[in-house]
Each structure stands twice: as structure tokens, then as C-alpha cells.
Amino acid sequence: MLSVTSRRIAQPIIRNNLRLLSTQGENALKKFQDVMLEYRLTNYAQETPRRFKREVVAAARDSENRILLEGMQRVLRNIGAAQKLSERDLQTVFAELGEKGVITGDRMSSLIC
């Protein structure tokens, strides 16, 4: 008698037409999303997720409406989450999801939980 075993195949993170990420990229994105979700649930509990996303994106973008690594690092420092997400993890997110180290506001909004 043959036994059939089912295998669970790991599914890559694919959201809103994002390209496939490396294992490090998936882990870094998950950490980033967890940090943002924790902050939103603690400090924006009475607000809509859309408003939270809009305010984070507004705080992170530069004068040319781009979100650079430095802008997001500043936001994380301001919300007290810089120690929860390593600089390397944030660099990985920007390297894998950005274009030349820049992430658009729309894309960043889709990444934030």
C-alpha cells in the first residue's frame, strides 16, 4: 500500500504585484510590517489604517515625494521603533522593493499593514 504524504510548500510573499523576494527580503519585510502594525495598534487604535499609512508616508517622504531609506529610518526613530528593526533589515527592504533605493509612496503604503 502506498501512502500519500502531503507537503506544504512555502509560498513567497506576493502582494499587490510585488516581485518575488529573497528569504532575507521576506523576513525583513515581515519584521517591518510587524513593527508598523504594533505601532498602529498601540497609537492609532481609533484611526483607520488608511490614515495611519498616509501619515507614515507623509512623514517619510522627501521634498520630491520620494521615500528614501533615511526618511524611513527617521520615522522609525521618531516612533521609538529603531531598535525593533535593524538597519540591515530596512536596507534589505529598500534594496529589494525599491528602485535604486527609492520606494514610491503608493508602494510604501501597500507594504505597511
Backbone as a printed PyTorch tensor [residue, N CA C, xyz], in Angstrom:
tensor([[[ 0.8190, -1.1750,  0.0000],
         [ 0.0000,  0.0000,  0.0000],
         [ 0.8730,  1.2530,  0.0000]],

        [[ 0.5600,  2.1550, -0.8360],
         [ 1.3260,  3.3880, -0.9170],
         [ 0.6850,  4.4410, -0.0250]],

        [[ 1.5220,  5.1180,  0.6880],
         [ 0.9830,  6.2090,  1.5000],
         [ 1.2550,  7.5280,  0.7940]],

        [[ 0.2920,  8.3500,  0.8440],
         [ 0.4200,  9.6570,  0.2090],
         [ 0.7050, 10.6680,  1.2970]],

        [[ 1.7770, 11.3530,  1.1560],
         [ 2.1070, 12.4000,  2.1190],
         [ 1.9240, 13.7440,  1.4520]],

        [[ 1.3790, 14.6180,  2.1950],
         [ 1.2180, 15.9690,  1.6380],
         [ 2.3780, 16.8190,  2.1040]],

        [[ 2.8250, 17.6160,  1.2430],
         [ 3.9170, 18.5330,  1.5600],
         [ 3.3870, 19.9470,  1.5010]],

        [[ 3.7910, 20.6770,  2.4550],
         [ 3.4280, 22.0940,  2.4400],
         [ 4.5770, 22.8530,  1.8130]],

        [[ 4.2660, 23.5360,  0.7730],
         [ 5.2870, 24.2950,  0.0490],
         [ 5.2140, 25.7370,  0.5050]],

        [[ 6.3720, 26.2580,  0.8760],
         [ 6.4210, 27.6480,  1.3350],
         [ 6.0270, 28.5700,  0.2030]],

        [[ 5.1130, 29.4540,  0.4920],
         [ 4.6490, 30.4130, -0.5010],
         [ 5.4030, 31.7220, -0.3340]],

        [[ 5.9390, 32.2690, -1.4000],
         [ 6.6130, 33.5580, -1.2880],
         [ 5.5970, 34.6660, -1.0220]],

        [[ 6.0790, 35.7300, -0.4410],
         [ 5.2120, 36.8750, -0.1980],
         [ 4.9790, 37.5860, -1.5220]],

        [[ 3.7500, 37.6120, -1.9560],
         [ 3.3850, 38.3220, -3.1770],
         [ 2.1690, 39.1630, -2.8300]],

        [[ 2.3410, 40.4410, -2.8640],
         [ 1.2580, 41.3540, -2.5360],
         [ 1.2390, 42.4850, -3.5280]],

        [[ 0.0960, 42.7250, -4.0820],
         [-0.0830, 43.8660, -4.9860],
         [ 0.9900, 43.9180, -6.0710]],

        [[ 1.2000, 42.7950, -6.7160],
         [ 2.1400, 42.7070, -7.8350],
         [ 3.5800, 43.0250, -7.4490]],

        [[ 3.9590, 42.7170, -6.2160],
         [ 5.3460, 42.8950, -5.8250],
         [ 6.1520, 41.7500, -6.4130]],

        [[ 7.3790, 42.0170, -6.7540],
         [ 8.2010, 40.9400, -7.2760],
         [ 8.5890, 39.9930, -6.1520]],

        [[ 9.0470, 38.8300, -6.5060],
         [ 9.4350, 37.8450, -5.5130],
         [10.6220, 38.3470, -4.7130]],

        [[10.6410, 37.9830, -3.4480],
         [11.6990, 38.4320, -2.5610],
         [12.5910, 37.2670, -2.1750]],

        [[13.8120, 37.5770, -1.8210],
         [14.7010, 36.5680, -1.2780],
         [14.2040, 36.1930,  0.1100]],

        [[14.7690, 35.1660,  0.6750],
         [14.4010, 34.7650,  2.0310],
         [14.6810, 35.8910,  3.0160]],

        [[15.8280, 36.5460,  2.8620],
         [16.1590, 37.6740,  3.7260],
         [15.1770, 38.8130,  3.5150]],

        [[14.7790, 39.0240,  2.2710],
         [13.8170, 40.0760,  1.9610],
         [12.4550, 39.7980,  2.5730]],

        [[12.0090, 38.5460,  2.4980],
         [10.7290, 38.1830,  3.1100],
         [10.7630, 38.3930,  4.6170]],

        [[11.8690, 37.9670,  5.2440],
         [12.0000, 38.1270,  6.6980],
         [12.0560, 39.5980,  7.0920]],

        [[12.8020, 40.3810,  6.3340],
         [12.9250, 41.8120,  6.6300],
         [11.5760, 42.5150,  6.4510]],

        [[10.8510, 42.1780,  5.3890],
         [ 9.5410, 42.7830,  5.1490],
         [ 8.5690, 42.4080,  6.2590]],

        [[ 8.6000, 41.1660,  6.6970],
         [ 7.7200, 40.7140,  7.7830],
         [ 8.0280, 41.4860,  9.0680]],

        [[ 9.3010, 41.6650,  9.3870],
         [ 9.6810, 42.4320, 10.5810],
         [ 9.1990, 43.8730, 10.4680]],

        [[ 9.3890, 44.4690,  9.2930],
         [ 8.9440, 45.8410,  9.0680],
         [ 7.4380, 45.9570,  9.2620]],

        [[ 6.6940, 45.0330,  8.6640],
         [ 5.2440, 45.0530,  8.7940],
         [ 4.8050, 44.8330, 10.2400]],

        [[ 5.4940, 43.9580, 10.9520],
         [ 5.1610, 43.7210, 12.3650],
         [ 5.3850, 44.9670, 13.2080]],

        [[ 6.4840, 45.6690, 12.9560],
         [ 6.7800, 46.9020, 13.6990],
         [ 5.7150, 47.9520, 13.4260]],

        [[ 5.3600, 48.1190, 12.1630],
         [ 4.3640, 49.1230, 11.8110],
         [ 2.9860, 48.7520, 12.3690]],

        [[ 2.6340, 47.4820, 12.3270],
         [ 1.3530, 47.0390, 12.8630],
         [ 1.2770, 47.2570, 14.3730]],

        [[ 2.3480, 46.9200, 15.0600],
         [ 2.3740, 47.1270, 16.5130],
         [ 2.1960, 48.6020, 16.8660]],

        [[ 2.8800, 49.4720, 16.1350],
         [ 2.7560, 50.9060, 16.4030],
         [ 1.3400, 51.3970, 16.0880]],

        [[ 0.7830, 50.9270, 14.9810],
         [-0.5760, 51.3560, 14.6000],
         [-1.6000, 50.9130, 15.6390]],

        [[-1.5030, 49.6800, 16.0920],
         [-2.4650, 49.1770, 17.0700],
         [-2.3480, 49.8870, 18.4120]],

        [[-1.1450, 50.3010, 18.7580],
         [-0.9260, 50.9900, 20.0290],
         [-1.3150, 52.4600, 19.9650]],

        [[-0.9560, 53.1370, 18.8930],
         [-1.0960, 54.5900, 18.8310],
         [-2.1700, 55.1090, 17.8850]],

        [[-2.6850, 54.2580, 17.0320],
         [-3.7100, 54.6780, 16.0660],
         [-4.9240, 53.7630, 16.1530]],

        [[-5.2160, 53.2740, 17.3340],
         [-6.3100, 52.3170, 17.5100],
         [-7.6570, 52.8950, 17.0890]],

        [[-7.8460, 54.1920, 17.2690],
         [-9.1210, 54.8200, 16.9280],
         [-9.1620, 55.3600, 15.5000]],

        [[-8.0780, 55.2090, 14.7850],
         [-7.9980, 55.7350, 13.4150],
         [-8.0890, 54.5930, 12.4050]],

        [[-8.3650, 54.9400, 11.1810],
         [-8.4040, 53.9250, 10.1340],
         [-6.9710, 53.5850,  9.7050]],

        [[-6.7630, 52.3600,  9.2280],
         [-5.4310, 52.0020,  8.7330],
         [-4.9750, 52.9210,  7.6020]],

        [[-5.9280, 53.3770,  6.7990],
         [-5.5820, 54.2670,  5.6800],
         [-4.9650, 55.5730,  6.1890]],

        [[-5.5330, 56.1310,  7.2440],
         [-4.9910, 57.3680,  7.7890],
         [-3.5910, 57.1430,  8.3390]],

        [[-3.3860, 56.0280,  9.0260],
         [-2.0550, 55.7020,  9.5440],
         [-1.0440, 55.6110,  8.4060]],

        [[-1.3920, 54.8890,  7.3610],
         [-0.4890, 54.7540,  6.2230],
         [-0.1580, 56.1100,  5.6190]],

        [[-1.1870, 56.9330,  5.4480],
         [-0.9960, 58.2550,  4.8490],
         [-0.0470, 59.1030,  5.6840]],

        [[-0.1910, 59.0540,  7.0020],
         [ 0.6620, 59.8620,  7.8680],
         [ 2.1020, 59.3480,  7.8960]],

        [[ 2.2840, 58.0350,  7.8720],
         [ 3.6370, 57.4860,  7.8390],
         [ 4.3270, 57.8600,  6.5420]],

        [[ 3.6250, 57.7090,  5.4370],
         [ 4.2000, 58.0500,  4.1310],
         [ 4.5370, 59.5360,  4.0770]],

        [[ 3.6550, 60.3810,  4.5860],
         [ 3.9160, 61.8310,  4.5880],
         [ 5.1390, 62.1680,  5.4360]],

        [[ 5.3100, 61.4870,  6.5470],
         [ 6.4450, 61.7550,  7.4230],
         [ 7.7580, 61.2460,  6.8350]],

        [[ 7.6960, 60.2160,  6.0080],
         [ 8.9190, 59.6040,  5.4800],
         [ 9.4030, 60.2110,  4.1650]],

        [[ 8.4990, 60.8510,  3.4090],
         [ 8.9180, 61.2970,  2.0790],
         [ 9.7180, 62.5880,  2.1360]],

        [[10.4940, 62.7810,  1.0720],
         [11.3080, 63.9810,  0.9700],
         [10.5790, 65.0430,  0.1570]],

        [[11.2700, 66.1130, -0.1770],
         [10.6420, 67.2300, -0.8890],
         [10.2120, 66.8580, -2.3130]],

        [[10.7550, 65.7590, -2.8410],
         [10.3950, 65.3080, -4.1880],
         [ 9.4030, 64.1490, -4.1500]],

        [[ 8.7320, 63.9760, -3.0080],
         [ 7.7320, 62.9290, -2.8180],
         [ 8.2740, 61.5150, -2.9970]],

        [[ 9.5440, 61.3350, -2.6670],
         [10.1470, 60.0080, -2.7060],
         [10.4030, 59.5640, -1.2730]],

        [[10.3890, 58.2680, -1.0600],
         [10.7240, 57.7420,  0.2590],
         [12.0850, 57.0860,  0.1540]],

        [[13.0350, 57.7090,  0.8000],
         [14.3900, 57.2000,  0.8310],
         [14.5970, 56.4170,  2.1220]],

        [[15.6410, 55.6360,  2.1460],
         [15.9760, 54.8640,  3.3340],
         [16.0990, 55.7620,  4.5570]],

        [[16.7340, 56.9040,  4.3990],
         [16.9430, 57.8290,  5.5160],
         [15.6150, 58.3480,  6.0720]],

        [[14.6580, 58.5810,  5.2000],
         [13.3520, 59.0610,  5.6470],
         [12.6280, 58.0370,  6.4960]],

        [[12.6960, 56.7810,  6.0840],
         [12.0360, 55.7380,  6.8680],
         [12.7930, 55.4810,  8.1640]],

        [[14.1160, 55.5850,  8.1430],
         [14.8840, 55.4610,  9.3880],
         [14.4870, 56.5610, 10.3730]],

        [[14.2760, 57.7540,  9.8630],
         [13.8560, 58.8710, 10.7160],
         [12.4920, 58.5890, 11.3540]],

        [[11.5600, 58.0640, 10.5570],
         [10.2360, 57.7250, 11.0820],
         [10.3600, 56.6690, 12.1720]],

        [[11.1480, 55.6380, 11.9310],
         [11.3100, 54.5790, 12.9260],
         [11.9330, 55.1140, 14.2200]],

        [[12.8910, 56.0170, 14.0850],
         [13.4760, 56.6420, 15.2980],
         [12.4350, 57.4660, 16.0300]],

        [[11.6420, 58.2230, 15.2890],
         [10.6360, 59.0910, 15.9090],
         [ 9.5460, 58.3150, 16.6350]],

        [[ 9.2170, 57.1400, 16.1550],
         [ 8.1800, 56.3560, 16.8190],
         [ 8.7620, 55.3870, 17.8440]],

        [[10.0660, 55.4330, 18.0260],
         [10.7110, 54.5800, 19.0200],
         [10.8490, 53.1370, 18.5980]],

        [[10.9080, 52.8920, 17.3030],
         [10.9880, 51.5280, 16.8120],
         [12.3120, 51.2110, 16.1170]],

        [[13.2670, 52.0980, 16.2100],
         [14.5400, 51.8850, 15.5200],
         [15.2610, 50.6400, 16.0370]],

        [[15.1020, 50.3240, 17.3170],
         [15.7670, 49.1510, 17.8790],
         [15.0160, 47.8520, 17.5670]],

        [[13.7830, 47.9440, 17.1070],
         [12.9940, 46.7460, 16.7940],
         [13.2530, 46.2220, 15.3880]],

        [[13.7680, 47.0680, 14.5340],
         [14.0620, 46.6930, 13.1520],
         [15.4790, 47.1550, 12.8430]],

        [[16.3370, 46.2160, 12.5340],
         [17.7320, 46.5740, 12.2950],
         [17.8720, 47.4050, 11.0170]],

        [[18.9370, 48.1560, 10.9740],
         [19.2120, 48.9680,  9.7850],
         [19.4100, 48.0640,  8.5700]],

        [[20.0200, 46.9270,  8.8030],
         [20.2450, 45.9810,  7.7010],
         [18.9220, 45.4640,  7.1350]],

        [[17.9500, 45.1670,  8.0210],
         [16.6400, 44.7120,  7.5510],
         [15.9590, 45.7880,  6.7100]],

        [[16.0280, 47.0220,  7.1690],
         [15.4160, 48.1130,  6.4120],
         [16.1250, 48.3120,  5.0740]],

        [[17.4390, 48.1910,  5.0710],
         [18.1890, 48.2930,  3.8220],
         [17.7830, 47.1910,  2.8480]],

        [[17.5410, 45.9990,  3.3720],
         [17.1140, 44.8810,  2.5300],
         [15.7580, 45.1680,  1.8970]],

        [[14.8390, 45.7060,  2.6820],
         [13.5150, 46.0510,  2.1460],
         [13.6540, 47.0690,  1.0170]],

        [[14.4510, 48.0940,  1.2330],
         [14.6130, 49.1290,  0.2070],
         [15.3590, 48.6000, -1.0140]],

        [[16.3390, 47.7280, -0.7980],
         [17.0960, 47.1960, -1.9260],
         [16.2370, 46.2810, -2.7990]],

        [[15.3900, 45.4760, -2.1590],
         [14.6190, 44.5040, -2.9200],
         [13.2990, 45.0440, -3.4580]],

        [[12.7330, 46.0340, -2.7930],
         [11.4290, 46.5410, -3.2240],
         [11.4880, 47.9190, -3.8460]],

        [[12.5990, 48.5770, -3.6950],
         [12.7270, 49.9140, -4.2350],
         [13.3900, 49.9300, -5.5950]],

        [[13.3760, 51.0650, -6.1940],
         [14.0820, 51.3120, -7.4410],
         [15.2340, 52.2440, -7.1200]],

        [[16.4380, 51.7000, -7.1380],
         [17.6440, 52.4710, -6.8100],
         [17.5540, 53.0700, -5.4080]],

        [[17.0380, 52.2810, -4.4660],
         [16.9680, 52.7200, -3.0740],
         [15.8340, 53.6700, -2.7590]],

        [[14.8960, 53.8180, -3.6910],
         [13.7590, 54.7180, -3.5010],
         [12.4710, 53.9020, -3.6300]],

        [[11.5590, 54.1100, -2.6970],
         [10.2550, 53.4560, -2.7660],
         [ 9.2000, 54.5440, -2.9160]],

        [[ 8.2740, 54.3380, -3.8210],
         [ 7.2150, 55.3270, -4.0190],
         [ 6.2520, 55.3070, -2.8400]],

        [[ 5.5320, 56.3820, -2.6850],
         [ 4.5600, 56.4760, -1.6030],
         [ 3.4770, 55.4130, -1.7100]],

        [[ 3.0130, 55.1490, -2.9250],
         [ 1.9690, 54.1400, -3.1310],
         [ 2.4710, 52.7560, -2.7510]],

        [[ 3.6770, 52.4450, -3.1500],
         [ 4.2390, 51.1190, -2.8290],
         [ 4.4520, 51.0070, -1.3260]],

        [[ 4.9660, 52.0600, -0.6920],
         [ 5.1920, 52.0080,  0.7550],
         [ 3.8690, 51.8440,  1.4870]],

        [[ 2.8600, 52.5130,  1.0110],
         [ 1.5410, 52.3910,  1.6160],
         [ 1.0370, 50.9550,  1.5290]],

        [[ 1.3140, 50.2910,  0.4380],
         [ 0.8700, 48.8930,  0.2970],
         [ 1.6950, 47.9490,  1.1650]],

        [[ 2.9040, 48.3360,  1.5220],
         [ 3.7430, 47.4970,  2.3770],
         [ 3.3740, 47.5930,  3.8430]],

        [[ 2.8840, 48.7540,  4.2470],
         [ 2.5420, 48.9790,  5.6470],
         [ 1.2240, 48.2710,  5.9370]],

        [[ 1.1830, 47.5710,  7.0430],
         [-0.0540, 46.8430,  7.4250],
         [-1.1500, 47.8030,  7.7900]]])
